[in-house]
Amino acid sequence: MTVSLEQLRRCHFAVDLGAARTRVYVKGAGLVVDQPSVAAVNNRSGALIAVGDLAEQMTGRTPGYIRVVRPISGGTVVDIEMAQRMLRHLLGEKTRRALRRKPRLRAAACTPHAADPLATRATIETLVGLGARRVVLVDTLIAAAVGCGLPVERPEATMIMVCGAAATQVAVLSLGSIVTAERIPVGGEAVDRAIVQHLRHAHQLMLPSQSVRPLQVALSASGLAQHGPASAEIHGRDVVTGLPRTVRVDTAAMRVAIQTPLTAVLDGIGKVLRDCPPDLVADLADRGMVMVGGSALLPGFDQMLRQATGMPVHIAERPDVCAAEGLGAMLEGRVEPLLLNPLAA
């Protein structure tokens, strides 16, 4: 971690390219971009119409000649050119002009754990297209752990779970490195799909795309917790007739539908703990696990993990921006590594 920290301190800006949101941290200015990773394009002219919040509001509401695209999927850039255009507009002319003045512009970026070479290459090419002369890649797990204030540089166990839109990453860290980690292809989008399928099969109701965001609309305030309202009203379109319809659904049945995809997350946590050295697992019995990422705010998710693992489970103060803030802390030099110098004979 010492070498990467030295490299990161020379970087001028950092980017967290998430499937749901894109965040940019500029050295000395802080977090300057926190917008959805969405762009709207005119199919006839190829012009970019909107990015970020405005483009997300257009989802499912555009005429045929406007296409809403997501150039990032599962933390991987799937459309390099569109990702570059989206980033340019999100940064704005003033910020881009300030970055262009930097001699030998350097950038840092988060990458998912155990990302394949094609995914890392796509991230590098995206930032090189923005003018970066050098790109330093940081594992999302380490960046998120630094961002939520975990003592990752110490010789003690810290466990973190990054709950993303497309995947969940779990790791045990010690001495600034990953001891054992697992990437589970289940995230907030899987929960969304479980809600949609349950309403379609049980009630013949199709939700609008803007209303699929999990539990604010579908579950009201109950979430995975067993307290809360026994039922909730859902507005959508009837699958058979196509007419608008309102149904009252049982939140207990909805909780069961949501918990089904989350069992894979519990299996991943168990595998990480089984592969971890016993001394570090003993540390985790007291310290527990910290949840970060947008899906960490799923109501009752932390309670479910607490009951399944028997460990303390905490949610970071600002779980959605921990990775970007962690990159920023490393850029600004606020993280001091534990120096391990060889002993003299």
C-alpha positions as a Markdown table, in Angstrom:
| # | Residue | x | y | z |
|---|---|---|---|---|
| 1 | Met | 0.0 | 0.0 | 0.0 |
| 2 | Thr | 3.0 | 2.3 | 0.5 |
| 3 | Val | 3.9 | 2.4 | -3.2 |
| 4 | Ser | 0.3 | 3.0 | -4.3 |
| 5 | Leu | -0.1 | 5.8 | -1.7 |
| 6 | Glu | 2.9 | 7.6 | -3.1 |
| 7 | Gln | 1.5 | 7.3 | -6.6 |
| 8 | Leu | -2.0 | 8.4 | -5.5 |
| 9 | Arg | -0.6 | 11.6 | -3.9 |
| 10 | Arg | 0.6 | 12.7 | -7.3 |
| 11 | Cys | -2.8 | 12.3 | -8.8 |
| 12 | His | -5.0 | 15.3 | -9.5 |
| 13 | Phe | -8.5 | 13.8 | -9.6 |
| 14 | Ala | -10.2 | 10.5 | -8.8 |
| 15 | Val | -13.2 | 8.8 | -10.4 |
| 16 | Asp | -15.6 | 6.2 | -9.0 |
| 17 | Leu | -17.5 | 4.8 | -12.0 |
| 18 | Gly | -20.4 | 3.0 | -10.5 |
| 19 | Ala | -23.3 | 1.2 | -12.3 |
| 20 | Ala | -25.8 | 3.5 | -10.5 |
| 21 | Arg | -23.8 | 6.7 | -9.9 |
| 22 | Thr | -20.6 | 8.3 | -11.0 |
| 23 | Arg | -18.5 | 10.4 | -8.6 |
| 24 | Val | -15.5 | 12.6 | -9.2 |
| 25 | Tyr | -13.2 | 13.9 | -6.5 |
| 26 | Val | -10.8 | 16.8 | -7.5 |
| 27 | Lys | -7.8 | 17.4 | -5.4 |
| 28 | Gly | -8.2 | 20.6 | -3.4 |
| 29 | Ala | -11.9 | 21.0 | -4.4 |
| 30 | Gly | -13.5 | 17.8 | -2.9 |
| 31 | Leu | -16.3 | 15.9 | -4.4 |
| 32 | Val | -17.4 | 17.8 | -7.5 |
| 33 | Val | -19.7 | 15.3 | -9.2 |
| 34 | Asp | -22.2 | 12.9 | -7.8 |
| 35 | Gln | -24.7 | 12.0 | -10.5 |
| 36 | Pro | -26.5 | 9.0 | -12.0 |
| 37 | Ser | -24.4 | 7.1 | -14.6 |
| 38 | Val | -27.0 | 7.8 | -17.3 |
| 39 | Ala | -26.9 | 9.6 | -20.6 |
| 40 | Ala | -29.7 | 10.5 | -23.2 |
| 41 | Val | -28.7 | 10.4 | -26.9 |
| 42 | Asn | -30.5 | 11.6 | -30.0 |
| 43 | Asn | -30.5 | 8.6 | -32.3 |
| 44 | Arg | -30.8 | 10.8 | -35.4 |
| 45 | Ser | -27.9 | 13.1 | -34.9 |
| 46 | Gly | -25.9 | 11.3 | -32.3 |
| 47 | Ala | -25.9 | 14.4 | -30.1 |
| 48 | Leu | -25.9 | 14.0 | -26.3 |
| 49 | Ile | -29.1 | 15.5 | -24.9 |
| 50 | Ala | -28.7 | 15.1 | -21.2 |
| 51 | Val | -26.6 | 13.4 | -18.5 |
| 52 | Gly | -27.0 | 12.6 | -14.8 |
| 53 | Asp | -30.2 | 13.4 | -13.0 |
| 54 | Leu | -32.0 | 14.8 | -16.0 |
| 55 | Ala | -31.2 | 11.8 | -18.2 |
| 56 | Glu | -32.4 | 9.4 | -15.4 |
| 57 | Gln | -35.8 | 11.3 | -15.3 |
| 58 | Met | -36.1 | 10.6 | -19.0 |
| 59 | Thr | -35.9 | 6.8 | -18.5 |
| 60 | Gly | -39.1 | 5.2 | -19.9 |
| 61 | Arg | -40.5 | 8.5 | -21.0 |
| 62 | Thr | -38.8 | 9.3 | -24.2 |
| 63 | Pro | -40.0 | 9.3 | -27.8 |
| 64 | Gly | -38.5 | 6.8 | -30.2 |
| 65 | Tyr | -35.6 | 9.0 | -31.5 |
| 66 | Ile | -34.2 | 9.5 | -28.0 |
| 67 | Arg | -32.2 | 6.6 | -26.3 |
| 68 | Val | -31.3 | 6.5 | -22.6 |
| 69 | Val | -28.1 | 4.5 | -22.1 |
| 70 | Arg | -26.0 | 3.4 | -19.2 |
| 71 | Pro | -22.4 | 3.2 | -20.3 |
| 72 | Ile | -21.3 | 1.5 | -17.0 |
| 73 | Ser | -22.5 | -1.8 | -15.9 |
| 74 | Gly | -21.5 | -3.7 | -12.8 |
| 75 | Gly | -18.6 | -1.3 | -12.2 |
| 76 | Thr | -17.2 | -1.9 | -15.7 |
| 77 | Val | -17.2 | 0.5 | -18.6 |
| 78 | Val | -19.1 | -1.2 | -21.4 |
| 79 | Asp | -19.2 | 1.9 | -23.8 |
| 80 | Ile | -15.9 | 3.8 | -23.5 |
| 81 | Glu | -16.9 | 6.6 | -25.9 |
| 82 | Met | -20.2 | 7.3 | -24.2 |
| 83 | Ala | -18.6 | 7.1 | -20.8 |
| 84 | Gln | -16.1 | 9.8 | -21.9 |
| 85 | Arg | -18.8 | 12.0 | -23.2 |
| 86 | Met | -20.9 | 11.6 | -20.1 |
| 87 | Leu | -17.9 | 12.4 | -17.8 |
| 88 | Arg | -17.0 | 15.6 | -19.9 |
| 89 | His | -20.5 | 17.0 | -19.4 |
| 90 | Leu | -20.7 | 16.0 | -15.8 |
| 91 | Leu | -17.4 | 17.7 | -15.0 |
| 92 | Gly | -18.3 | 20.9 | -16.8 |
| 93 | Glu | -16.1 | 23.3 | -18.8 |
| 94 | Lys | -14.7 | 25.1 | -15.8 |
| 95 | Thr | -13.4 | 22.0 | -14.0 |
| 96 | Arg | -12.1 | 20.5 | -17.3 |
| 97 | Arg | -10.2 | 23.7 | -18.0 |
| 98 | Ala | -8.6 | 23.7 | -14.6 |
| 99 | Leu | -7.5 | 20.0 | -15.0 |
| 100 | Arg | -6.1 | 20.7 | -18.4 |
| 101 | Arg | -3.7 | 23.2 | -16.9 |
| 102 | Lys | -2.1 | 20.5 | -14.7 |
| 103 | Pro | 1.3 | 19.3 | -16.1 |
| 104 | Arg | 1.2 | 15.6 | -16.8 |
| 105 | Leu | -2.4 | 15.1 | -15.6 |
| 106 | Arg | -2.8 | 12.0 | -13.4 |
| 107 | Ala | -6.0 | 10.3 | -12.4 |
| 108 | Ala | -7.1 | 7.6 | -10.0 |
| 109 | Ala | -10.0 | 5.2 | -10.4 |
| 110 | Cys | -11.8 | 2.5 | -8.4 |
| 111 | Thr | -12.0 | -1.0 | -9.9 |
| 112 | Pro | -14.1 | -3.9 | -8.6 |
| 113 | His | -12.2 | -6.7 | -6.8 |
| 114 | Ala | -10.6 | -9.3 | -9.1 |
| 115 | Ala | -11.7 | -7.3 | -12.2 |
| 116 | Asp | -10.6 | -8.9 | -15.5 |
| 117 | Pro | -8.0 | -7.2 | -17.6 |
| 118 | Leu | -10.5 | -6.0 | -20.2 |
| 119 | Ala | -12.5 | -4.2 | -17.5 |
| 120 | Thr | -9.4 | -2.5 | -16.1 |
| 121 | Arg | -8.3 | -1.5 | -19.6 |
| 122 | Ala | -11.7 | 0.0 | -20.4 |
| 123 | Thr | -11.5 | 2.2 | -17.2 |
| 124 | Ile | -7.9 | 3.3 | -18.1 |
| 125 | Glu | -8.9 | 4.2 | -21.7 |
| 126 | Thr | -11.9 | 6.2 | -20.4 |
| 127 | Leu | -9.8 | 8.4 | -18.3 |
| 128 | Val | -7.0 | 8.7 | -20.9 |
| 129 | Gly | -9.7 | 10.0 | -23.2 |
| 130 | Leu | -10.3 | 12.8 | -20.7 |
| 131 | Gly | -6.6 | 13.9 | -20.9 |
| 132 | Ala | -5.0 | 11.8 | -18.1 |
| 133 | Arg | -1.4 | 10.9 | -18.8 |
| 134 | Arg | -1.3 | 8.3 | -16.1 |
| 135 | Val | -4.1 | 6.3 | -14.4 |
| 136 | Val | -3.7 | 4.6 | -11.0 |
| 137 | Leu | -6.2 | 1.9 | -10.1 |
| 138 | Val | -7.4 | 1.2 | -6.6 |
| 139 | Asp | -9.5 | -1.7 | -5.4 |
| 140 | Thr | -12.9 | -0.5 | -4.5 |
| 141 | Leu | -12.8 | -2.4 | -1.2 |
| 142 | Ile | -9.7 | -0.6 | 0.0 |
| 143 | Ala | -11.0 | 2.8 | -1.1 |
| 144 | Ala | -14.3 | 2.3 | 0.6 |
| 145 | Ala | -12.7 | 1.1 | 3.8 |
| 146 | Val | -10.5 | 4.2 | 3.9 |
| 147 | Gly | -13.5 | 6.4 | 3.1 |
| 148 | Cys | -15.5 | 5.1 | 6.1 |
| 149 | Gly | -12.6 | 5.6 | 8.5 |
| 150 | Leu | -11.6 | 1.9 | 9.1 |
| 151 | Pro | -8.0 | 1.5 | 10.3 |
| 152 | Val | -7.0 | -0.6 | 7.3 |
| 153 | Glu | -3.2 | 0.1 | 7.8 |
| 154 | Arg | -3.1 | -1.6 | 11.2 |
| 155 | Pro | -2.3 | -5.3 | 11.9 |
| 156 | Glu | -5.9 | -6.0 | 12.9 |
| 157 | Ala | -8.9 | -7.3 | 11.0 |
| 158 | Thr | -11.4 | -5.0 | 9.5 |
| 159 | Met | -14.4 | -6.4 | 7.5 |
| 160 | Ile | -16.2 | -4.4 | 4.8 |
| 161 | Met | -19.1 | -5.1 | 2.5 |
| 162 | Val | -19.6 | -2.9 | -0.5 |
| 163 | Cys | -23.3 | -3.2 | -1.6 |
| 164 | Gly | -23.4 | -2.0 | -5.2 |
| 165 | Ala | -26.2 | -1.9 | -7.8 |
| 166 | Ala | -24.9 | -5.0 | -9.7 |
| 167 | Ala | -22.7 | -6.8 | -7.3 |
| 168 | Thr | -21.8 | -7.1 | -3.6 |
| 169 | Gln | -18.1 | -7.3 | -2.5 |
| 170 | Val | -17.0 | -8.6 | 0.9 |
| 171 | Ala | -13.5 | -8.5 | 2.2 |
| 172 | Val | -11.3 | -8.8 | 5.3 |
| 173 | Leu | -8.5 | -6.3 | 5.4 |
| 174 | Ser | -5.3 | -6.1 | 7.4 |
| 175 | Leu | -2.0 | -4.2 | 7.0 |
| 176 | Gly | -3.4 | -2.2 | 4.1 |
| 177 | Ser | -4.1 | -5.2 | 2.0 |
| 178 | Ile | -6.9 | -7.6 | 1.2 |
| 179 | Val | -6.6 | -10.9 | 3.2 |
| 180 | Thr | -9.6 | -12.6 | 1.7 |
| 181 | Ala | -12.4 | -11.3 | -0.5 |
| 182 | Glu | -15.4 | -12.5 | -2.5 |
| 183 | Arg | -17.5 | -10.8 | -5.2 |
| 184 | Ile | -21.1 | -11.9 | -5.3 |
| 185 | Pro | -23.1 | -11.0 | -8.5 |
| 186 | Val | -26.1 | -9.8 | -6.5 |
| 187 | Gly | -26.9 | -6.2 | -5.7 |
| 188 | Gly | -29.6 | -3.6 | -5.6 |
| 189 | Glu | -30.7 | -4.4 | -9.1 |
| 190 | Ala | -31.4 | -8.1 | -8.2 |
| 191 | Val | -33.6 | -6.8 | -5.4 |
| 192 | Asp | -35.4 | -4.6 | -7.9 |
| 193 | Arg | -36.0 | -7.6 | -10.2 |
| 194 | Ala | -37.3 | -9.7 | -7.3 |
| 195 | Ile | -39.9 | -7.0 | -6.5 |
| 196 | Val | -40.9 | -6.7 | -10.2 |
| 197 | Gln | -41.3 | -10.4 | -10.6 |
| 198 | His | -43.3 | -10.9 | -7.4 |
| 199 | Leu | -45.7 | -8.1 | -8.4 |
| 200 | Arg | -46.0 | -9.5 | -11.9 |
| 201 | His | -46.6 | -13.1 | -10.9 |
| 202 | Ala | -48.7 | -12.6 | -7.8 |
| 203 | His | -50.7 | -9.5 | -8.8 |
| 204 | Gln | -50.4 | -9.2 | -12.6 |
| 205 | Leu | -49.0 | -5.7 | -12.1 |
| 206 | Met | -46.2 | -4.1 | -14.0 |
| 207 | Leu | -44.3 | -1.3 | -12.2 |
| 208 | Pro | -43.1 | 1.9 | -14.0 |
| 209 | Ser | -39.3 | 1.9 | -14.4 |
| 210 | Gln | -39.1 | 5.0 | -12.2 |
| 211 | Ser | -40.9 | 3.2 | -9.3 |
| 212 | Val | -38.7 | 0.0 | -9.2 |
| 213 | Arg | -36.2 | 1.6 | -6.8 |
| 214 | Pro | -36.6 | -0.8 | -4.0 |
| 215 | Leu | -38.4 | -0.1 | -0.9 |
| 216 | Gln | -39.3 | 3.6 | -1.0 |
| 217 | Val | -42.2 | 2.8 | -3.3 |
| 218 | Ala | -42.8 | -0.9 | -3.0 |
| 219 | Leu | -42.4 | -1.4 | 0.7 |
| 220 | Ser | -43.0 | 2.0 | 2.2 |
| 221 | Ala | -41.1 | 2.0 | 5.5 |
| 222 | Ser | -41.0 | -1.7 | 6.4 |
| 223 | Gly | -38.2 | -3.0 | 4.2 |
| 224 | Leu | -36.7 | -6.3 | 5.4 |
| 225 | Ala | -37.6 | -5.5 | 9.0 |
| 226 | Gln | -40.7 | -7.3 | 10.4 |
| 227 | His | -42.2 | -4.2 | 12.0 |
| 228 | Gly | -44.0 | -1.6 | 9.9 |
| 229 | Pro | -47.2 | -1.6 | 7.9 |
| 230 | Ala | -48.7 | -5.0 | 7.1 |
| 231 | Ser | -49.6 | -3.9 | 3.6 |
| 232 | Ala | -48.7 | -1.3 | 1.1 |
| 233 | Glu | -50.5 | 0.3 | -1.9 |
| 234 | Ile | -48.7 | -0.1 | -5.3 |
| 235 | His | -49.6 | 1.8 | -8.5 |
| 236 | Gly | -48.8 | 0.3 | -11.8 |
| 237 | Arg | -50.1 | -1.1 | -15.1 |
| 238 | Asp | -52.2 | -4.2 | -15.4 |
| 239 | Val | -50.4 | -6.9 | -17.4 |
| 240 | Val | -53.5 | -8.2 | -19.1 |
| 241 | Thr | -55.5 | -5.1 | -19.9 |
| 242 | Gly | -52.8 | -2.5 | -20.0 |
| 243 | Leu | -54.9 | -0.1 | -17.8 |
| 244 | Pro | -53.6 | 1.7 | -14.7 |
| 245 | Arg | -54.4 | -0.3 | -11.5 |
| 246 | Thr | -53.7 | 0.0 | -7.8 |
| 247 | Val | -53.3 | -3.1 | -5.7 |
| 248 | Arg | -52.6 | -3.6 | -2.0 |
| 249 | Val | -49.8 | -6.1 | -1.4 |
| 250 | Asp | -48.8 | -8.0 | 1.7 |
| 251 | Thr | -45.4 | -6.7 | 2.9 |
| 252 | Ala | -44.5 | -10.1 | 4.5 |
| 253 | Ala | -44.7 | -11.8 | 1.1 |
| 254 | Met | -42.6 | -9.0 | -0.3 |
| 255 | Arg | -40.0 | -9.5 | 2.3 |
| 256 | Val | -39.8 | -13.2 | 1.4 |
| 257 | Ala | -39.3 | -12.3 | -2.3 |
| 258 | Ile | -36.5 | -9.8 | -1.4 |
| 259 | Gln | -34.7 | -12.2 | 0.9 |
| 260 | Thr | -34.3 | -14.9 | -1.8 |
| 261 | Pro | -31.6 | -13.1 | -3.9 |
| 262 | Leu | -29.9 | -11.9 | -0.7 |
| 263 | Thr | -29.1 | -15.5 | 0.5 |
| 264 | Ala | -26.2 | -15.5 | -2.0 |
| 265 | Val | -24.7 | -12.6 | -0.1 |
| 266 | Leu | -24.9 | -14.6 | 3.1 |
| 267 | Asp | -23.1 | -17.5 | 1.4 |
| 268 | Gly | -20.4 | -15.1 | 0.2 |
| 269 | Ile | -19.9 | -13.7 | 3.7 |
| 270 | Gly | -19.6 | -17.3 | 5.0 |
| 271 | Lys | -16.9 | -18.2 | 2.4 |
| 272 | Val | -14.9 | -15.1 | 3.3 |
| 273 | Leu | -14.9 | -16.0 | 7.0 |
| 274 | Arg | -14.0 | -19.6 | 6.3 |
| 275 | Asp | -11.0 | -18.5 | 4.2 |
| 276 | Cys | -9.8 | -16.0 | 6.8 |
| 277 | Pro | -7.1 | -16.8 | 9.4 |
| 278 | Pro | -8.6 | -17.6 | 12.9 |
| 279 | Asp | -6.8 | -14.7 | 14.6 |
| 280 | Leu | -8.4 | -12.2 | 12.3 |
| 281 | Val | -11.9 | -13.8 | 12.7 |
| 282 | Ala | -11.5 | -13.4 | 16.4 |
| 283 | Asp | -11.0 | -9.7 | 15.9 |
| 284 | Leu | -14.2 | -9.5 | 13.9 |
| 285 | Ala | -16.2 | -11.0 | 16.7 |
| 286 | Asp | -15.8 | -7.6 | 18.5 |
| 287 | Arg | -15.5 | -5.1 | 15.6 |
| 288 | Gly | -18.0 | -6.7 | 13.2 |
| 289 | Met | -18.6 | -5.6 | 9.7 |
| 290 | Val | -19.2 | -2.2 | 8.1 |
| 291 | Met | -21.6 | -1.8 | 5.2 |
| 292 | Val | -21.1 | 0.8 | 2.5 |
| 293 | Gly | -22.7 | 1.4 | -0.9 |
| 294 | Gly | -26.1 | 2.6 | -2.0 |
| 295 | Ser | -27.8 | -0.8 | -1.3 |
| 296 | Ala | -26.5 | -0.7 | 2.3 |
| 297 | Leu | -29.4 | 1.6 | 3.0 |
| 298 | Leu | -31.9 | -1.2 | 2.3 |
| 299 | Pro | -34.1 | -1.1 | 5.4 |
| 300 | Gly | -33.6 | -4.1 | 7.6 |
| 301 | Phe | -30.6 | -5.5 | 5.6 |
| 302 | Asp | -28.1 | -4.9 | 8.4 |
| 303 | Gln | -30.5 | -6.6 | 10.9 |
| 304 | Met | -30.7 | -9.6 | 8.6 |
| 305 | Leu | -26.9 | -9.9 | 8.4 |
| 306 | Arg | -26.6 | -9.4 | 12.2 |
| 307 | Gln | -29.0 | -12.3 | 12.8 |
| 308 | Ala | -27.3 | -14.6 | 10.2 |
| 309 | Thr | -23.7 | -14.0 | 11.2 |
| 310 | Gly | -23.9 | -13.2 | 14.9 |
| 311 | Met | -21.5 | -10.3 | 14.4 |
| 312 | Pro | -22.0 | -6.6 | 14.9 |
| 313 | Val | -23.0 | -5.0 | 11.6 |
| 314 | His | -22.7 | -1.2 | 11.1 |
| 315 | Ile | -23.7 | 1.1 | 8.3 |
| 316 | Ala | -21.2 | 3.8 | 7.4 |
| 317 | Glu | -22.2 | 7.4 | 8.0 |
| 318 | Arg | -22.4 | 8.2 | 4.3 |
| 319 | Pro | -22.3 | 4.8 | 2.7 |
| 320 | Asp | -23.0 | 5.9 | -0.9 |
| 321 | Val | -19.9 | 8.1 | -1.2 |
| 322 | Cys | -17.3 | 6.1 | 0.9 |
| 323 | Ala | -15.3 | 4.9 | -2.1 |
| 324 | Ala | -14.9 | 8.4 | -3.6 |
| 325 | Glu | -14.1 | 9.9 | -0.3 |
| 326 | Gly | -11.5 | 7.2 | 0.4 |
| 327 | Leu | -9.8 | 8.0 | -2.9 |
| 328 | Gly | -9.9 | 11.7 | -2.1 |
| 329 | Ala | -8.3 | 11.0 | 1.3 |
| 330 | Met | -5.5 | 9.1 | -0.4 |
| 331 | Leu | -5.1 | 11.9 | -3.0 |
| 332 | Glu | -4.9 | 14.6 | -0.3 |
| 333 | Gly | -2.3 | 12.6 | 1.7 |
| 334 | Arg | -4.6 | 12.1 | 4.8 |
| 335 | Val | -3.7 | 8.4 | 5.0 |
| 336 | Glu | -0.4 | 7.4 | 6.5 |
| 337 | Pro | 0.9 | 3.9 | 5.8 |
| 338 | Leu | 2.4 | 1.6 | 8.4 |
| 339 | Leu | 6.1 | 1.4 | 7.4 |
| 340 | Leu | 7.5 | -2.1 | 7.5 |
| 341 | Asn | 11.2 | -1.6 | 7.3 |
| 342 | Pro | 13.5 | -4.7 | 7.2 |
| 343 | Leu | 15.4 | -5.2 | 10.5 |
| 344 | Ala | 19.1 | -4.9 | 10.4 |
| 345 | Ala | 21.0 | -8.2 | 10.9 |
